[in-house]
């Protein structure tokens, strides 16, 4: 047991995030965010979205929505009925193949247009016309509500020739090439879409956050705090704007460990998205796999288990975050479900092995949840959220499905905000809100133009 205890202590210490470190990271977040808002050098881009009209729940009309995330692409058609009510939603989901993710921009956006064409054929009788809200879950520097330049890829996408191009123009060209009479009138990040979707039924929503394949957040900022030339012009009547923080790129050097550094160095974008690599579903499994290979940790497992683990999980990203979630969900006394999962992978081990593995999963996921709490607490302070109820719309499989993740986030918020203020913050699952939210943003944009349906 001495080796097992030593391995656990190594893991615990490496993934620990004590309250003092959380507070220091929050202060760094605030400093970086304010610099980003001003347009100065910062690890937080704080991108203007040009969404200057708050969602009220009274928007009406029929709209299409496209939602490109880290794994899937969805096409939706829905009717907004006002009063916070949404009519029946028709939708289809398509898996984005690796060839499209890593091909040319024309190949990727051509694939998206093909999906829209297939949806129209199946759901709309082969013909459709209307406004589209496009949720684009990647860093894009918007220049208008319906235009945005791709800044960088993440989540495994790598269509290099699309970087620096207007993603709305790329998509619109492919739609028109297929004879589709549809117009992309609003571009939004998935976090902005999630915020809008929640705000349609709860207008006081403070922010939208994603904890899924990747992670990011959006919130509403006062126009006076946004630097000149960043979306709000002198003399503008606009008083606020939704900001896409791109918090996945936060500088986390002060709280990274050697396993974080190894995962980052081996990634497709080393040096970038370091916060995301410590929090998101794409990376938690890989972080654990890397940590378990460290000699100090490996020594805590039986030889049979360690050898089996090496053989089963020798390749990068072969250990999935969903497996970590299943391991932590096992409440049986002998961790029978963990034994079954390991056996399916060809790994044999003792109860002590299984217990150490579950503890290791908890160390990685708990740190991720506490880091998530740091981000939310920082944005509440940045937005100068008044005391009282604050709704945080959250989407993503890590938040929704990982056992204990939400509770650990709430514990982190209590550490940072104090028990009384933390009780006022509601983390509300806004399932698939990024798709519906895009349609709502398109409706808000139409109303801002004076158009109604």
N, C-alpha and C positions, 0 to 999 in steps of 0.2 A: 504493500500500500504506500510505502514511502515514495516510490517512483511515480505512482498515480497522483499523490498529493503534490509532489514537486511540479508535475506537469500542469495540474490545475492552477497552482499558484502562478506559474509562468503565464498561462492564458489569462487568468484573472487580472494580473498586473498589466499585461500588454493591452487589454481591451477595457481597462478601467477608465471611467470618465467622472472623476469626483466633482462635487459642486463648484469648487473653485475654478476648475478647468472649464466647466460649462459657462460660468459667468465671464471668464476671460474671453472665451470664444464668442459669447454674445456681444461683448464690447467691441471685439474685432469686426463682427458682422455689421454692427451699427456704423463703425468707421468706414468700412468698405462700401456699405450701401450709400452713405451720404456722399462719398466720393463718386460713386457710380452715377448717382442722380445728377451731380454737378457736371458730369462729363469728363471727370478726371480719371487718371489711371486707377484701376481697381480690379480685383478679382470678381466683383459682382457687376455685371453689365447694366442692370437696372434699365431695361429697354422700354421706351415709351410704346404704348399700344395704339394710341390715337382713339381709344375708346373713352370718350369724354362724357358719355351719357350713362348714368346709372340705370341698371335694369329695375323696372318698377313692378313687373308682373302684369302690366296692362298692355304689353305689346301683343299684336294680333296678326294673323295671316298665315299662309302656307309657305314653307321654306324647305330647302334642302340643306343638309349638313354633311360634310366630309370630315372624317377624323383619322388622321395618320398618327399612330403611336409607334412604340418600339417594336411591336410584333405584328399587329394587325392594322387593317384599313377598313373603316366602316363607312357605309353610305346610308343616309337616313332621309326620310321625308316625313314631315309632321306639320300639324296645324296648332298654332298658338291661339288660344281662345280668350285670353285676358283673364283677369281675376286670379292669376297664378295657376290657371288650368291649361293643361296640354292635352290635345286630342290624341287619338291613336297614332302610334309611331310605326312606320314601316321601315325596316332596316335589313341590311345584309352585311355580313362581315367576311373579309377576305384576308388570308394569311399572306404577308409580304414575303416573297421568296428571296433567298440570299442573292440570287442573280440580279434582282431588281435593286436590292439594298446597296450592292457593291458595283453595279454597272454605271452607265452614264446617266446624266440628268434626264435625257430624253427617254431612256429606258424606264427609269423609275416613274416619271410623271406620265409616260405613256401607259404603264401598267395601271396607274391610278385611274386614268381616263377610261381604260378598258373596263375596269370595275364599275365605274359610273354607268357606262354604256350597258353593261350586263344588268345592272340594277334597273335602269330605265326599261329595258326589254322585258324583264320579269315582273316588275311592280307597277309600271306606268303605261303599259300597253304599247311600248316602243317609242312613245313620244313624250317629251316633257320640256317645260320651259319654266324658268324662275330663278330667284336669287339663291346663291349658295353661300353659306358660312363655312369657312375652311379652318379647322383646328389643325395646326401644324406644330407638332410637339418637339421642335428643335429650335436652337437659337437663331432668331431672325430679327434683323434691325428694321423695324417698320418705318416707312416714310409716309404712310397714310393708312386709313382703316382697311384699305383694300390693296396694299402693296407692302412687300417686305423682302429685304435682301438676306439670303442665307449667310449666317456668320460662320457656323461650324456644324459638323455632324456629331452626333453621339449615339448611344444605344446600338452600336454595331453598324450604322449606316456609313457609307463611304463613297458616295457619288461625287468625286472631287470636282468635276467640271461644273457642278451646280453651285458651288460656293461662290458668293459674290453676285449671284443672279437673283432676280425677283421671282420668288416661288409662285406667286399668283400668276404672273405672266407665263411662266413655264407650264402651269396647269391649264390656264385658259387656252393657250395655243393647242395643247393636246386635246382638249374638249372640242374646240372648234374644228380640228382636223378630223374628228369623228362625227361631225355634223350635229353636235349636241347644242341646243339653243338655251344654254344656261350660262349665267354670269356670276363669277365669284365677286361678291360685294363686301365681304368681310373676312379678314385674316385674324386668327387668334391662336395663342398658345393654349395647350390643353388645360393649363392652370386657370387662365382667364375664362375659358369655356366652362370649367367646373364652377368657378365663382359665379358666372352668369346663370348657370343652371340652378344653383341653389338660391340665388337672389330672386329668381322668378317667383318662387313661393315664399321666400324669406328675404325681403328687400334689405334688411340690415346686415347681410353677410359681410364679414370683415375681410376674408381672403379665400383664395382657392389654392389647394395644395395637392400635389401628386406624390404618392409613395408606391410606385409600381416597378416596371422595368427600369425606369429612371426616376429622378425626383426633381421637383421645381415648385415654385410658388409665385402667386400674383396677388396684388393687393391694390387698393385705391389710395393714391397719393394726392396731396394738395398741389395744385399747379404752381404755387409760389415757390415750392421746394424743388422744382424740376429746372435744371439749368437751361439757359437760353439756347435756342437751336435744337432743342430735344423734344419738339412736338407741341410746345405751347409758345405762341408768338406774343410779343409785346402788344398790349391792347386787346388781347383775346378775352372774350367773355367767359371762356371755360375756367372753372374753378378747381377742377380735379381731373385726374386721368388714371386709368388702370395701368399699373407697372408690372412688367414681366421681369422678375428679379434675376432669373437664371442662376439661382442659388447653388446649383450643382457644382459650380466652378469656384465656390468659396475657398479661400486659402486656409487649409486645415493643417499646415505644417506643425503647429504647436501641439496637436493632439494625435498625430499620425504615429504608427508603430512600424516596425520593420516589415510586417506582412502587408500593410497598406502600401508601403514603398515598392515592394516586390510586385504586387498586383498592378500598380500604376505603371511601373517600368515595362511590364510585359503587355500592356494594353495597346490598343490602336491609336490612342491619343495621350501618350505620356505627358505628365505635367498639367493636364487639363482635367476638369470635372472631378477633382479630388474629393470634394464633399459627397458627390454622387457615388463615388466608388466605395464610400464608407457606409452608405445608407440604403442604396437601391437594390431592388430584387435581382438585377442583372449581376451584381457583384458579391452579395453576401455569401453565396455558396462558394465562390472562388476564393474569397477571403478565408473562409474556414478551411478549405482544402489546402491552401498555402500554409496556414498556421499549423495544421496537423502534421505537415511534412517537416516542421522544424525539429531538430534533434531533441531539444528539451521537452517538447510536447510528445513526440513520437515515443520517447522512452517510457511514457506513462501507460502505454497500451501493451497488451501481451504481444509476443512476437508473431503469433498466428494472425492476430487482428491487424497489426501494423503491416505485415506482408500482404494480407488480403486487401487492405485499404490501398496500399501502393499500387497493386495490380488493377484494382477496379477503378481507381480515380487518378490515373497517371496523366491524363490529358487535361489541359486547361478547360475550365467551365464544364467539366464532367460531373461535378457535384452541384446540383441545382438547389436554389433557395427553397423550392417547394419540398425538397427532401428534409431540409433543416426544420421547416414548419411541421412536417409529419413527425419528426423525431421529438420535437418539443411538445407535441400534442399527446404523446403517449403517457397516460397516467396509470398504467398497470404496474403492480409492485415489482415485477421482474422485467419490465420494459420489453414485453413480448412483441409489441409492434416494431420497436427498433430492431429487435433480433430478426424479425421477418424482413424488414427493409434491407438489412445488411446481407441476409442470406440470399435475397434476390439478386444482390450485386456480387455474390460470391465471396462474401466476407463472413468469417466466423469469429466470435469473440465471447468473452465472459460478461457477467453482469457488471463487473467493474469497468470493463471496456465500454459497455453501453452507457453506463452512468457518466463516465468521463466525456463521452461523445455528446450526450445531451447537455451537460454543463458547458461544453465548448460552444455548442449552438447558442445557448442562452447568453454567453458572454458576447458573442458577435452581434446578436440581434438586440440585446439590451443597449449596447453602445449606440447602435443605429437609431433606436427609439429615442434615446436621450439627445442625440444630435438633432433629430427631427424636432424635439421640443425646443432646443436652442433656436432653431430657425423660426418657429412660430412665435416664441416669446419675443424675439428680436423684431419681427414685423409688427407685432402688436404695439411695441414701444415706438417703432419708427412712424407708424401711422397715428401715433398719439391717441390710441383708442381710449375712449373715456371709460371710467369705471361703470360696470353694468354688464348685461349679457352681451357676449361676442360670439357669433357663429363662424366657425372655420369649416368650410366645405372641403372634404377630403375624398379623393378617389385613388384607386390603385390596389392591386392585389396584396401587396405587403401589409397595408393598413387593414384591408378587409379580411384577409385570410390567415395572417401569421398569428399564431396563438400568443396572446399577451402583449402584442405590439402597441395597441391603443392604450392599454392600462399603463404600460411603461412610459409612453409619451405623456400621459396625464400626470404620472408621478414626476417626470422631469419638469413639466410646467409648474407643478406645485413647488418644486425646489427653487425655480427661478422667479416665480411671480408671488409666491406666498399662497397659503391655503385659501384665503378669502377670494383673491382675484382669480386664482386658478379655477375655483368653482363656477365662476361666471363664464368661462370659456367652454363652449360646446364643440366638440369634434364630431361633425355630422357626415356620415358616409353619403356621398353624392355619387351613387353608382352610375357609371357610364355617362356622367354629366358632360364630359368633354364633347360628346356628339350632339346632344340636345342643346348644350350651351352655345355651340357654333351657330345654330339656327336662331337662337335668341339674340345673339350679337348681330347677326344679319338683320333681324327685325329692328333692333335698337338703332343700327346704322341707317336703315330705311326711314325711320321716324326722324332721325337727325337731319336727313335730306329733305324732309317734308313729304315723304312718300308714305302712303298707307295702303293697306289691302282690305 
